[in-house]
Amino acid sequence: MRENKQNLFGKEYFEGGKNSNFKKGYNWDSAYFHLRPIANSLNKTIKPRTALDIGCAKGYLVYLLNSIGINSYGVDVSNYAVSQARAEIKEKLYVLDIEEDTFPFPEARFDLIILLEVLEHLNNFDHLLNEITRLLSKDGYVVISTPPPHGRGAKNDKTHINLHPKKFWVELFNRCGLILVKDDVWRYFKKTFLEELIKIMPENPPSTKISLILTKMGWCGNFIRNNVFPYIDYFSPLRSGEILLFRKIERGNESGN
């Protein structure tokens, strides 16, 4: 099984292979425009001291989080991906199978645990969720992103074997004492995340045909691309990614959200 995963998530997967959504490869230039808004908005909203990026790939988010003062670590199943990480954060990355292995950290180690585009690749969630609840501090947060079944590109990646709607993930995490955040923390995170996305969009080269068309339509097209598309992509019924924020709650306090 481990050898199969190394083959599945090896060099071909991260450098534009046919079974991957990374048609132009997973590199710093493309990841930065997606990860910087997440790092900045989580820092402003939750203000974690420590963070763990599960499914960290080449460690780009771990690098960004550490650069803004959050003591962050990462784990990933791919030897290849971790081998491509920046030298300054390589010692903070671990290769392990998140469906089977015990993570090399003590209990309640992290204020924030992040899973970006990870859950849809897994066969089973039980061991991972046990490790998340073990490692998360009291009142700590978990943020996930995963493509909804109808999302753009959800089924283009052949390793997407567990696609589910929002309700499924909410119920799954709820059973582990991780409750969906719907209060002012969520509203502030959503507002901040959109602001960060809008701020960086003019720097982000168009990656789809419609984005390219809009950039050629002058100020009106660019306004739509830079200010409307971020909302459509993440928070509208047409969203291509589902972002959810959970908080660790002691049993009996589920109404505290």
FENLINZI-V785638 format. One record per residue. N is the residue number from 1. SS is DSSP state (a for helix, b for strand, c for the rest). PHI is phi in whole degrees, -180 to 180 (none if undefined). NEAR is the number of other ideal C-beta (glycine too) atoms within 12 Angstrom. Layout:
n: (N	N)
ss: (SS	SS)
phi: (PHI	PHI)
near: (NEAR	NEAR)
This chain:
n: (1	2	3	4	5	6	7	8	9	10	11	12	13	14	15	16	17	18	19	20	21	22	23	24	25	26	27	28	29	30	31	32	33	34	35	36	37	38	39	40	41	42	43	44	45	46	47	48	49	50	51	52	53	54	55	56	57	58	59	60	61	62	63	64	65	66	67	68	69	70	71	72	73	74	75	76	77	78	79	80	81	82	83	84	85	86	87	88	89	90	91	92	93	94	95	96	97	98	99	100	101	102	103	104	105	106	107	108	109	110	111	112	113	114	115	116	117	118	119	120	121	122	123	124	125	126	127	128	129	130	131	132	133	134	135	136	137	138	139	140	141	142	143	144	145	146	147	148	149	150	151	152	153	154	155	156	157	158	159	160	161	162	163	164	165	166	167	168	169	170	171	172	173	174	175	176	177	178	179	180	181	182	183	184	185	186	187	188	189	190	191	192	193	194	195	196	197	198	199	200	201	202	203	204	205	206	207	208	209	210	211	212	213	214	215	216	217	218	219	220	221	222	223	224	225	226	227	228	229	230	231	232	233	234	235	236	237	238	239	240	241	242	243	244	245	246	247	248	249	250	251	252	253	254	255	256	257)
ss: (c	a	a	a	a	a	a	a	c	c	a	a	a	a	c	c	c	c	c	c	c	c	c	c	c	c	c	a	a	a	a	a	a	a	a	a	a	a	a	a	a	a	a	a	a	c	c	c	c	b	b	b	b	b	c	c	c	c	c	a	a	a	a	a	a	a	a	c	c	c	b	b	b	b	b	b	c	c	a	a	a	a	a	c	c	c	a	a	a	a	a	a	b	b	b	c	c	c	c	c	c	c	c	c	c	c	c	c	c	b	b	b	b	b	b	b	c	c	a	a	a	c	c	c	c	a	a	a	a	a	a	a	a	a	a	b	b	b	b	b	b	b	b	b	b	b	c	c	c	c	c	c	c	c	c	c	c	c	c	c	c	c	c	c	c	a	a	a	a	a	a	a	a	a	c	c	c	b	b	b	c	c	c	a	a	a	a	a	a	a	a	a	a	a	a	a	a	a	a	a	a	c	c	c	c	c	c	c	a	a	a	a	a	a	a	c	c	a	a	a	a	a	a	a	a	a	a	a	a	a	a	a	a	a	a	c	c	c	c	c	c	b	b	b	b	b	b	b	c	c	c	c	c	a	a	a	c)
phi: (none	-63	-64	-62	-69	-64	-70	-66	-112	-97	-60	-60	-63	-86	-118	98	-69	-69	-91	-117	-80	-84	-65	-107	87	-97	-134	-59	-61	-83	-71	-56	-71	-92	-88	-62	-59	-67	-60	-67	-70	-66	-65	-72	-87	-96	55	-74	-89	-135	-148	-127	-101	-91	82	-75	54	-86	81	-63	-68	-59	-62	-64	-64	-64	-69	-107	94	-100	-70	-125	-131	-143	-133	-157	-79	-92	-59	-62	-60	-65	-66	-93	-70	-61	-58	-71	-122	-59	-71	-100	-113	-129	-94	-159	-92	-71	-88	-136	-85	-76	-73	-83	-138	-75	-61	55	-78	-123	-81	-142	-123	-122	-133	-104	55	-119	-59	-68	-92	-95	-84	-144	-109	-59	-63	-60	-66	-63	-68	-62	-67	-69	-86	-82	-72	-59	65	-74	-118	-125	-117	-125	-133	-158	-72	-69	-54	-92	-68	-62	84	-59	-106	-78	-96	-70	-89	-82	-109	-139	-96	-144	-76	-53	-56	-60	-68	-62	-68	-62	-72	-59	-63	-103	81	-112	-105	-59	-85	-130	-90	-63	-62	-64	-62	-71	-62	-60	-61	-68	-62	-64	-61	-67	-64	-62	-64	-93	-56	-60	-85	-88	-60	-60	-115	-128	-61	-68	-64	-65	-62	-63	-67	-92	-101	78	-63	-66	-63	-68	-63	-63	-63	-81	-113	-99	-58	-56	-66	-60	-66	-118	-133	-97	-60	-95	-58	-98	-137	-104	-108	-132	-119	-121	-124	-77	-124	-67	-56	99	-113	-61	-83	-77	-92)
near: (14	18	12	13	28	23	19	29	37	25	22	22	32	34	24	17	23	14	23	29	30	29	20	16	22	38	21	21	17	24	33	24	30	35	40	30	37	42	38	30	38	39	31	22	30	36	21	33	19	30	44	46	49	46	42	44	44	38	38	39	48	41	33	36	39	31	22	24	16	32	22	38	36	46	40	44	39	39	27	25	39	33	20	28	35	23	12	13	28	22	15	30	37	31	28	30	31	39	29	19	22	19	32	17	28	15	17	19	26	39	30	42	48	48	43	38	40	37	37	35	36	31	21	18	31	17	22	38	31	23	32	40	32	24	33	39	27	18	25	35	38	48	49	40	36	38	35	32	22	19	31	24	26	26	19	19	28	19	35	26	18	25	27	27	22	26	15	22	35	25	18	30	37	25	19	29	27	37	33	29	32	18	17	14	27	26	16	20	35	29	21	27	37	30	22	30	35	28	20	24	31	19	16	29	17	22	25	19	11	19	26	15	16	24	25	15	16	12	14	15	20	23	17	22	32	27	21	24	31	34	25	23	35	33	27	19	15	16	27	31	33	35	39	39	40	40	37	35	26	16	15	9	14	19	11	17	22)
